[in-house]
Amino acid sequence: MQNLFSIRGKIALITGGSRGIGLMIARGYVENGAKVYVSSRKAAACEAVAAELSEHGECVALPADLSQMAEVERVAKVLAERETQLDILVNNAGATWGSTIDEFPENGWDKVLDLNLKSIFFLTQKLLPLLDAAASAEDPARVINIGSVDGLRFSLFDNFSYSASKAALHQLTKMTATHLAKRNITVNAIAPGPFATPMMAPMIEKMGELIRGSIPLGRLGEPEDVAGLAIFLAARASAFMTGTVIPLDGGIMGSS
């Protein structure tokens, strides 16, 4: 029972791992003994994070623009050249776009849906051979998708494509979980509420009081909150869970 929450020795890929929630998870994984590949669009930021986290464990930069199918395929190819298996895939890379319903542009729709939904499906697909190699009935391979409470409820913001993409990702999580269960790969999603991330920064600056007031626990999420849940979903303790969408929101969904 003492190893229920251990991820030591596991190999993980975290997309969008150079900042925000992806970085919070990457740091938690590295400090708890996993070998972590971090991927993000900006190579310099990716390399800097890998160098910093490597002071606490093993972290490798794998920069890529995952909104492009060629880059999705390249990441899977490079990872397969370096590793014989992948224990944990954290699909975190994402984007948002804000505009009124009268002015919302097509490129704001396509950019967000391509990265937040399409790229997640196809990266998972391309990495299935490595996930299969890591999977067993006793310790399944893990896919962890990062959704949002804005995919579960009415959003406070004019983020039409973002909310739609996250709701679709929650459904995709359940569907892929069903199809991959027989291959001993679990698929779960975390639906974070407000965290102090670069993506949230403009909204917190403009509406911080309102945002905090909407959270029953009265605070924003901390790095330990999301790292702890991501560790649980990658460890033996969660091996019998799949197809779940877990709100991590300080009680927002429980009070709605």
C-alpha positions in Angstrom: 0.0 0.0 0.0 2.9 2.4 0.5 3.5 2.8 -3.2 -0.1 3.8 -4.0 0.9 7.3 -5.0 4.4 6.7 -6.5 5.3 7.7 -10.0 9.0 7.1 -9.6 10.6 5.8 -12.7 7.7 6.5 -15.0 8.1 8.3 -18.3 5.8 11.2 -19.0 5.1 13.6 -21.9 3.5 16.9 -20.9 2.3 19.2 -23.7 2.2 22.9 -22.9 4.7 22.1 -20.2 6.7 25.3 -20.2 4.2 27.4 -18.3 0.9 27.5 -16.4 -0.8 24.3 -15.4 1.5 22.2 -17.6 4.6 23.5 -15.8 2.9 22.9 -12.4 2.3 19.3 -13.3 5.8 18.9 -14.9 7.4 20.2 -11.7 5.4 17.8 -9.5 6.2 14.8 -11.7 10.0 15.6 -11.9 10.2 16.2 -8.1 8.5 12.9 -7.5 10.8 10.8 -9.6 9.3 10.7 -13.1 11.3 11.3 -16.3 9.4 14.1 -18.0 9.4 15.4 -21.5 8.0 18.9 -21.8 6.7 20.2 -25.1 5.7 23.7 -26.0 5.6 25.9 -29.0 8.5 28.3 -28.0 11.7 26.3 -28.1 13.6 28.7 -25.8 11.0 28.6 -23.1 10.9 24.8 -23.4 14.7 24.5 -23.0 14.8 26.9 -20.1 12.1 24.9 -18.2 13.8 21.6 -18.9 17.1 23.0 -17.6 15.5 24.4 -14.5 13.6 21.2 -13.7 16.6 19.0 -14.4 18.2 20.4 -11.2 15.5 18.4 -9.4 15.3 15.2 -11.5 15.1 14.3 -15.2 13.4 16.6 -17.7 13.9 16.8 -21.5 12.7 19.6 -23.8 10.7 18.5 -26.9 9.5 21.7 -28.5 6.7 21.6 -31.1 3.7 23.5 -32.4 1.1 20.9 -31.9 -1.5 22.8 -33.8 0.2 21.4 -36.9 -0.3 17.7 -37.8 3.3 17.4 -39.1 4.5 18.5 -35.7 2.2 16.0 -33.9 3.7 13.3 -36.0 7.3 14.5 -35.4 6.8 14.5 -31.6 5.6 11.0 -31.7 8.5 9.9 -34.0 11.1 11.6 -31.8 9.7 10.1 -28.6 9.7 6.7 -30.2 13.3 7.0 -31.1 14.3 7.9 -27.5 12.0 5.7 -25.5 10.6 2.2 -25.7 7.4 3.1 -23.8 5.3 6.1 -22.5 3.7 5.6 -19.1 1.9 9.0 -19.0 0.6 11.4 -21.6 -0.7 14.8 -20.2 -2.5 16.6 -23.0 -2.4 20.1 -21.6 -1.4 22.4 -24.5 -4.2 24.8 -25.2 -5.3 28.3 -26.3 -8.2 30.6 -25.7 -9.8 33.5 -27.6 -12.1 36.2 -26.3 -14.5 38.3 -28.3 -18.2 39.2 -28.3 -20.7 36.9 -30.1 -21.2 39.6 -32.8 -17.5 40.0 -33.5 -16.0 36.5 -32.8 -13.7 35.7 -35.8 -13.3 32.4 -37.7 -9.6 32.2 -37.0 -10.4 32.5 -33.3 -12.6 29.5 -33.6 -10.2 27.4 -35.7 -7.1 28.1 -33.7 -8.6 27.1 -30.5 -10.4 24.0 -31.7 -7.4 22.8 -33.6 -5.1 22.9 -30.6 -7.5 22.2 -27.8 -9.3 19.2 -29.4 -7.9 18.0 -32.8 -4.3 17.9 -31.7 -5.1 16.0 -28.5 -6.9 13.3 -30.4 -4.2 12.8 -33.0 -1.3 13.1 -30.6 -2.9 10.4 -28.4 -3.5 8.3 -31.6 0.2 8.6 -32.7 1.5 7.7 -29.3 -0.7 4.6 -28.8 2.2 2.2 -29.7 4.3 3.7 -26.8 1.4 3.7 -24.5 0.5 0.1 -25.4 4.1 -0.9 -24.6 3.8 0.6 -21.1 0.3 -0.8 -20.3 -0.5 -3.7 -18.1 -3.6 -4.7 -16.1 -1.9 -4.0 -12.8 -0.5 -0.6 -13.9 -2.3 0.9 -16.9 -0.7 3.5 -19.1 -2.3 6.9 -18.5 -3.8 9.6 -20.6 -4.7 12.8 -18.7 -6.5 15.5 -20.6 -6.7 19.0 -19.2 -10.2 20.3 -19.7 -11.9 23.2 -17.8 -14.8 24.0 -15.6 -15.8 26.3 -18.6 -16.6 23.1 -20.4 -18.9 22.0 -17.6 -20.9 25.2 -16.9 -21.7 28.6 -18.3 -18.5 30.6 -18.6 -18.0 34.1 -17.1 -16.2 35.1 -20.2 -16.8 35.5 -24.0 -14.6 32.5 -24.8 -17.0 30.7 -27.1 -14.5 28.4 -28.9 -12.6 27.7 -25.7 -15.7 26.5 -23.8 -16.9 24.5 -26.7 -13.5 22.8 -27.1 -13.3 21.9 -23.5 -16.8 20.5 -23.4 -15.9 18.4 -26.5 -12.7 17.3 -24.8 -14.6 16.0 -21.8 -16.7 13.9 -24.1 -13.7 12.8 -26.1 -12.1 11.7 -22.8 -15.1 9.4 -22.1 -15.2 8.0 -25.6 -11.5 7.2 -25.9 -11.5 5.8 -22.3 -14.1 3.2 -23.4 -12.1 2.3 -26.6 -8.8 2.0 -24.8 -9.8 0.2 -21.6 -9.3 -3.2 -23.2 -5.8 -2.1 -24.0 -5.1 -1.2 -20.4 -4.9 2.5 -21.1 -6.9 4.8 -18.8 -8.1 8.2 -20.0 -9.3 10.8 -17.5 -9.6 14.5 -17.5 -9.0 17.3 -15.0 -11.3 20.3 -15.3 -9.5 23.1 -13.5 -11.2 26.2 -12.2 -9.3 29.5 -11.9 -5.5 29.2 -11.4 -3.0 32.0 -11.5 -1.6 31.1 -15.0 -0.5 33.3 -17.9 -3.7 32.5 -19.7 -5.8 33.6 -16.8 -3.7 36.7 -15.9 -5.6 39.3 -18.0 -9.0 38.1 -16.6 -7.7 38.0 -13.0 -6.4 41.5 -13.4 -9.7 42.8 -14.7 -12.1 40.6 -12.7 -10.1 39.2 -9.8 -12.6 40.1 -7.1 -15.5 38.5 -9.0 -13.5 35.4 -9.9 -12.4 34.8 -6.3 -16.0 35.5 -5.1 -17.3 32.7 -7.3 -15.0 30.1 -5.6 -16.5 28.6 -2.4 -13.0 28.0 -1.0 -12.2 31.6 -1.6 -8.9 31.3 -3.4 -7.3 30.5 -6.7 -5.8 27.1 -7.4 -2.2 26.5 -6.3 0.5 24.4 -8.1 0.3 21.7 -5.5 -3.5 21.3 -6.1 -3.1 20.3 -9.8 0.2 18.5 -9.4 -1.3 16.4 -6.6 -4.3 15.4 -8.7 -2.2 14.7 -11.7 0.1 12.5 -9.6 -2.9 10.6 -8.3 -4.2 10.0 -11.9 -0.8 8.6 -12.9 -0.2 6.4 -9.9 -1.5 3.0 -8.8 -4.1 4.6 -6.6 -6.2 5.5 -9.7 -5.7 2.3 -11.7 -9.4 1.4 -11.6 -10.6 4.9 -12.8 -11.2 5.7 -16.4 -13.5 8.0 -18.4 -13.8 10.5 -15.5 -13.8 14.3 -15.7 -12.7 15.7 -12.3 -13.5 19.3 -11.4 -10.6 21.0 -9.6 -12.2 24.2 -8.9 -12.5 25.0 -5.2 -16.1 24.0 -5.1 -17.5 25.9 -8.1 -19.2 23.0 -9.7 -20.5 21.7 -6.3 -22.2 25.0 -5.6 -23.7 25.5 -9.1 
